[in-house]
Amino acid sequence: MATTVPEAPRARTRPARRHPLVAAAIVLPLAALLVVVFGGWEAVVLQASSVGMMP
């Protein structure tokens, strides 16, 4: 019979999490770039103005 080597116990570590401000700092420049590239700001203004004109 073959002898097996026992597995080393795995350490239970929490997965690394980012601080919410770090996550926002990563996402906001990308979001701003997408707004500029795809003209999203005009779409937001158009939607807001059309909602504002509703009776």
N, CA and C of each residue as an Amber inpcrd file, in Angstrom:
protein
   165
   0.8240000  -1.1800000   0.0000000   0.0000000   0.0000000   0.0000000
   0.8690000   1.2450000   0.0000000   0.3500000   2.2590000  -0.6450000
   1.0750000   3.5260000  -0.6860000   0.7530000   4.3250000   0.5640000
   1.7530000   4.9790000   1.0600000   1.5110000   5.8330000   2.2220000
   1.1210000   7.2260000   1.7330000   0.1970000   7.8190000   2.4170000
  -0.2350000   9.1680000   2.0310000   0.2910000  10.1720000   3.0370000
   0.6100000  11.3160000   2.5320000   1.0980000  12.3940000   3.3780000
  -0.1200000  13.1900000   3.8390000  -0.2670000  13.3930000   5.1390000
  -1.4250000  14.1650000   5.6050000  -1.3350000  15.6150000   5.1260000
  -2.4990000  16.1540000   4.7990000  -2.5340000  17.5430000   4.3420000
  -2.3280000  18.4860000   5.5180000  -1.6470000  19.5700000   5.2370000
  -1.4620000  20.5970000   6.2610000  -2.7970000  21.3050000   6.4720000
  -3.1140000  21.6200000   7.7050000  -4.3860000  22.3300000   7.9370000
  -4.3590000  23.6990000   7.2640000  -5.4580000  24.0180000   6.6250000
  -5.5420000  25.3000000   5.9350000  -5.9380000  26.3890000   6.9240000
  -5.2400000  27.4750000   6.8210000  -5.5470000  28.6060000   7.7030000
  -6.8320000  29.2670000   7.2190000  -7.7010000  29.5700000   8.1440000
  -8.9460000  30.2490000   7.7870000  -8.7080000  31.7490000   7.8610000
  -8.5210000  32.3210000   6.7100000  -8.3170000  33.7620000   6.6630000
  -9.4940000  34.4020000   5.9500000  -9.8290000  35.5920000   6.3900000
 -10.8990000  36.3270000   5.7280000 -10.3940000  36.8410000   4.3920000
 -11.2450000  36.8380000   3.3990000 -10.8050000  37.4130000   2.1220000
 -10.5640000  38.9140000   2.2730000  -9.5810000  39.4060000   1.5660000
  -9.2460000  40.8300000   1.6670000 -10.3860000  41.6600000   1.1080000
 -10.7590000  42.7150000   1.8240000 -11.8330000  43.5960000   1.3800000
 -11.2960000  45.0070000   1.2880000 -11.7770000  45.7260000   0.2770000
 -11.3690000  47.1130000   0.1200000 -12.2560000  48.0220000   0.9580000
 -11.6810000  49.1050000   1.3730000 -12.4530000  50.1470000   2.0430000
 -13.3780000  50.7770000   0.9960000 -14.5890000  51.1520000   1.3640000
 -15.5180000  51.7170000   0.3770000 -14.9820000  52.9560000  -0.3470000
 -14.1930000  53.7730000   0.3340000 -13.6330000  54.9500000  -0.3390000
 -12.6010000  54.5590000  -1.3880000 -11.8620000  53.4860000  -1.1280000
 -10.8980000  53.0030000  -2.1180000 -11.6410000  52.4770000  -3.3340000
 -12.7130000  51.7390000  -3.0990000 -13.5110000  51.2240000  -4.2140000
 -14.0970000  52.3760000  -5.0290000 -14.5760000  53.4100000  -4.3540000
 -15.1250000  54.5670000  -5.0690000 -14.0430000  55.2820000  -5.8680000
 -12.8460000  55.3820000  -5.3040000 -11.7450000  56.0330000  -6.0040000
 -11.3340000  55.2510000  -7.2460000 -11.5580000  53.9570000  -7.2420000
 -11.2400000  53.1360000  -8.4080000 -12.3310000  53.2840000  -9.4680000
 -13.5790000  53.3090000  -9.0460000 -14.7010000  53.2570000  -9.9850000
 -15.0360000  54.6190000 -10.5870000 -14.9600000  55.6890000  -9.7960000
 -15.4160000  56.9920000 -10.2800000 -14.6590000  57.5150000 -11.5030000
 -13.3380000  57.3830000 -11.5930000 -12.6780000  57.8370000 -12.8280000
 -13.1330000  57.0560000 -14.0620000 -13.3460000  55.7720000 -13.9100000
 -13.8330000  54.9730000 -15.0330000 -15.2450000  55.3980000 -15.4210000
 -16.0880000  55.6400000 -14.4300000 -17.4540000  56.0850000 -14.7090000
 -17.4430000  57.4430000 -15.4150000 -16.5880000  58.3480000 -14.9750000
 -16.4980000  59.6600000 -15.6220000 -16.0220000  59.5220000 -17.0630000
 -15.0740000  58.6490000 -17.2990000 -14.5870000  58.4140000 -18.6600000
 -15.7000000  57.8740000 -19.5480000 -16.4760000  56.9410000 -19.0400000
 -17.5770000  56.3840000 -19.8270000 -18.6410000  57.4330000 -20.1210000
 -18.9060000  58.3120000 -19.1690000 -19.8850000  59.3820000 -19.3960000
 -19.4030000  60.2970000 -20.5150000 -18.1190000  60.6340000 -20.5040000
 -17.5800000  61.5280000 -21.5300000 -17.5680000  60.8360000 -22.8900000
 -17.1230000  59.5960000 -22.9390000 -16.9930000  58.8860000 -24.2150000
 -18.3480000  58.6310000 -24.8570000 -19.3180000  58.2050000 -24.0770000
 -20.6070000  57.8280000 -24.6430000 -21.6650000  58.9280000 -24.5300000
 -21.3050000  60.0940000 -24.0660000 -22.2600000  61.1900000 -23.9890000
 -23.3730000  60.9400000 -23.0020000 -23.0680000  60.2800000 -21.9230000
 -24.0890000  59.9260000 -20.9560000 -24.6520000  61.1020000 -20.1910000
 -23.8810000  62.1720000 -20.0420000 -24.3610000  63.3050000 -19.2610000
 -25.5740000  63.9440000 -19.9260000 -25.5380000  64.0400000 -21.2610000
 -26.6750000  64.6130000 -21.9770000 -27.9180000  63.7540000 -21.7880000
 -27.7460000  62.4490000 -21.7580000 -28.8860000  61.5480000 -21.5490000
 -29.4840000  61.7360000 -20.1540000 -28.6420000  61.9260000 -19.1660000
 -29.1360000  62.1440000 -17.8030000 -29.8990000  63.4610000 -17.7250000
 -29.3600000  64.5120000 -18.3330000 -30.0260000  65.8140000 -18.3220000
 -31.3500000  65.7320000 -19.0710000 -31.3810000  65.0400000 -20.1980000
 -32.6140000  64.8990000 -20.9710000 -33.6850000  64.1640000 -20.1710000
 -33.2910000  63.0840000 -19.5080000 -34.2510000  62.3370000 -18.6950000
 -34.7660000  63.1930000 -17.5410000 -33.8730000  63.9110000 -16.8850000
 -34.2870000  64.7350000 -15.7450000 -35.2210000  65.8520000 -16.1920000
 -34.9400000  66.4560000 -17.3290000 -35.8060000  67.5420000 -17.7910000
 -37.1640000  67.0200000 -18.2280000 -37.2000000  65.8290000 -18.8200000
 -38.4970000  65.2820000 -19.2290000 -39.3260000  64.8730000 -18.0150000
 -38.6830000  64.3870000 -16.9750000 -39.4070000  64.0470000 -15.7480000
 -39.8970000  65.3230000 -15.0710000 -39.1040000  66.3790000 -15.1260000
 -39.4950000  67.6480000 -14.5170000 -40.6890000  68.2900000 -15.2020000
 -40.9080000  68.0060000 -16.4750000 -42.0300000  68.5850000 -17.2120000
 -43.3190000  67.7810000 -17.0630000 -43.2630000  66.6420000 -16.4070000
 -44.4670000  65.8290000 -16.2390000 -45.4280000  66.5420000 -15.2920000
 -46.7400000  66.4670000 -15.5790000 -47.7120000  67.1520000 -14.7010000
 -47.8500000  66.5000000 -13.3500000
